[in-house]
């Protein structure tokens, strides 16, 4: 089995990858800002080169690191592009130099959202805000720098770790009888654990050369609004909170978001057989880890 080197150690996805890797007997090293500060590309380039140089020949790189503060990115464009685009290119260049396969995580925010059916990989990318623009630039940087790449777009990640929609809803529900949640944006809720399992499988395929390089989508099987997802979470958690529909305009977030960004994951299924569990099963699994 190849070693996994994962960028973005503090994120929920890297934690899920590490958990899954260790449970299946794989060697997995997760690196965070204390090892490589991707927000400072000049310094990061040296640190990435040094880090890559000490990896064994059979290593697969998974880049989960990202500047994901969607609203803050509107006023911090430099950092968003440094982490999501420039650093992604630096990692990809080192992978190309050392013949390491690269799995790079991207997002549904590269799309603008006028569609009404789940988006395939070849749908036009027209990101609305700085976060999506920086992630789209990161995709291009990876494509340009590393031939042996898999770009995996995912969406609406949820887990038991703080800072995602599921944990935020349950935290707010402790003190409120009702919550107003956006109902005019739809996407594909995705379990970090299902994605982590898929990424480890893809890493094995990448190491053995049994996967076709390129862009793939991996997301949950259902499309719904944030309000619908909140209701589903509260129902499964037996949490008696009323969800009141509101609009994105009324919510007033600084950054524009796609109105519809559900992802079509059928290419991944055809190519690898990898699929996400039924959403309720995946959500129950997450809730069982919390209670």
N, C-alpha and C positions, 0 to 999 in steps of 0.2 A: 504493500500500500504506500502511496505517496504521502509525504508530509504536506500538511496544509499550513500556509502562512496567511493569516487573516488580518487585514487592515481594518481599523475601526473597533478596537477592543471594547470600548465602553458602550457600544450600541446594542440594542436588543437583538439584532440579527447575529452579530458576532458571538454574543453570549449563547444563543441557541445553537449555533454551529459548534462551538466548543463543547457544549453539553452533549450534543449528538456524537461528535467525533470521539470524545473520551468514552462514551458508552459503547462504542463499536470498536474500540481498541486502536484508534488512529492517533498519530502524532499531530498535534495542532498547536501552533503558536499564534497567539493573538497580540497584536501590537497596537498601542494607542499613542496619544499625543506626547506622553512622557518619553517615548522612543523616537517617534517621527512626528514633528509638528507640520502637518500638511498645509496649515494656514500660512506658512512661510516657505514658499517654493524654493528659494535660493538655498536655504539651509536644509530643507527636506530632500533636495536632490542628492546631497552628499550622504545624508543618513539613509536614504533608500538604497543607494548604491552599496553602502557598507553592510546594510542588513541583508541585501540579496546575495552579496558575495559569500556570506557564511552559510548559505542554505545548501542542503544536499542536492545532488543532481535531480533526484525524483521529488520535486516540489511543485505544488500547484498553488498559485496565488489567488486569493479571493479578496477583492476590494469592496468591503461594505462601508468604508469610511465616507461620510458625506456631511456637508453643511445642510441641515434639514430644517432650519428655522425659517419657514416659508415667508412669514411676514417680515422678520428682521432682515432678510436678504434684500428687501426692497431698498433699505437704507445702508446696507453693508455689502454692496456689490463686489467689492474687491475680495473680501474673504470668501464669499460664495464661489466666485470663479477660481480663486486660488485652490480651494479644497476640491471642488467638484469637477474642475476642468484641468487646470495646470498640473495639479498633483496626480490626477488620473493619468495624464499623459506621461509624467515622469515614471510612474509605476509601470506603465505599459512599455516604455522604452527599455527599462531594465529587464522586463520579462522577455522582450525580443532579443536582447543581447545575450541572455543566459538560457534561452530556449525553455523558459518556464511557461506553461499554459496560464492564461489569465481569465478569471471569471470576474466580471465587473458588474456591480449592481446599479441599475438605473430605475426609472420611475415613470408612472403614468402621467406625471406633470409635464412630460415633453409634448403632450398633446393639448390641443386647445378646447376640444369638447363639443363641437357641433353635431357629432354623430349620435345615433340612437341605438346602434348595435355594437357589441364588443369589438374593440379595435384590434386588427391584426398588426403584425410587426411592420408591414410595409405601408401602413397608413401614414400620411404626411405628418411630420412633427412641426407643430407651430406653438411652442410654449408661450404662455401668456405673461408670466412674471419672471423675475430674476432667478429664482430657484430653478424653475423649469429650463430657462435659457442656459444656466450654468451646467445643468445635468446633460442637456442636449450637446453642449460644447464638449463635455467630458466623453460622451459617446464617440463623437468625431475624433477626439484626441486618441482614444483607445484604438479605434479602427485604423487610424493613420500610423500608429506607432508599433502595433503588435499584430502579427498575422494570426497567431494561435490564440484567438480571444472568443469568449462567450460573453455577450452583453445580455443580462437578464433583467428585463423590466418587470417590476412588481408594483403593488398598490396597496394602500390602506393597511399597513402592517399592524397587527395587534398581538399582544403577548401579556404575560403576567408582570413584566417589568414596567416601572413607572415611565410616564411621558408619552404614552400612546392613547388613542381614543378610548379603548376599553377601560383602561385603568383610570383615565380622567373621568369618564362617566360614572364609574362606581365610586370614585372619591367624592364627586359632587353630590351624588345621591345620598350620601350619609347625612347631609345637612338640609336637603331640599325635598319637598313633596312633588315638585314638578320642574322640568327643565325644558328650555326652548332649544331646539336642535335644527340645524339647516336641513331642509327637505327638498331643495331644488338643485342639489349636486349629487350625482350618482357615480358609483365606482364598484370595485371588486374587493371586498374585505378579504385579507389574506393572513393566515396564521404564520408567525415567524418560524414555528416548529416545522410546519409542512415545507416552507421554503428552505429551511436549513437542511432538512432531509434530502430535498431535491438537489441542493447545491453540492452536498457531499457525494451523492450519486454521480452528478455531472463531473465532479473533480476526478473521480475514478475513471470515467469515460474519457475525459480530457487527457489524463495521464497515459492511457492505453491507446489513444488516438482513434477511439470508436465513436466519436461524436463529430458532427459537421459544425465547423466554426460559424459564428454569426450572431444574430440577434434573436432572442426568444422571449416570449412572455410566460410568466408563471404567476398566477393569481388565483384567488378563491373562485368557486364555481358559480356563485350567485352575484347578481348586480342589484344594488339597492342604494337608497339615500342614507345620509348620515342619521337622519331621524329614524329610518327603518332599522338601521343597525343598532341604534341605541335601544329601541324597543325589544329587539331580539336579545340583546345582552341582558337587559333587565328581566325579561321573561325567563331566560335560562338561569339567572342568578336568584330568581324568586325575590326580586327587589320591586316593591310596590311604588314605583315612581311614574308619574304621568309625563309623557313626552309630547310637547306642543310644537307643531311644525312652525318653522320660521324660514325666511329667505336669506340667501347669502348677502343681499343688499342690506337687509335689516340688521344682520349680524355685524356687518361693517368691518370685516377684516381688511387690513391695509393692502395685502397682496391679492391680485386676481387669481382665481382658481378655475380649472376646467369644469364646465357644467356637467359634462359626461365624460368619464375616462375609464369605463370598464374595459378590461383587457381580454382579448381572445387568446386562450392558452392552447388552442388545438394543435398548433405547430409543434409545441413541446411534446404533447401526447403522442402525436404521430411519429416523431423522431426518436423518442426515448421511452414512451409508455408512462412517463411520470405525470401524476395528477395530484391535485389537492383533495383532501378528504371532504365529505359533505360539511358545509359550514357549521351546522349545529354541533356535529361531532368535534370539530376543531375548537369551537368556542367552549364546549364543555370541558375539553382537555385543559384549556388555559385556566378556566375557572377552578378546576380541581387542583391546580398548582398554587392557587391563591388561598384556598380555604381548607 
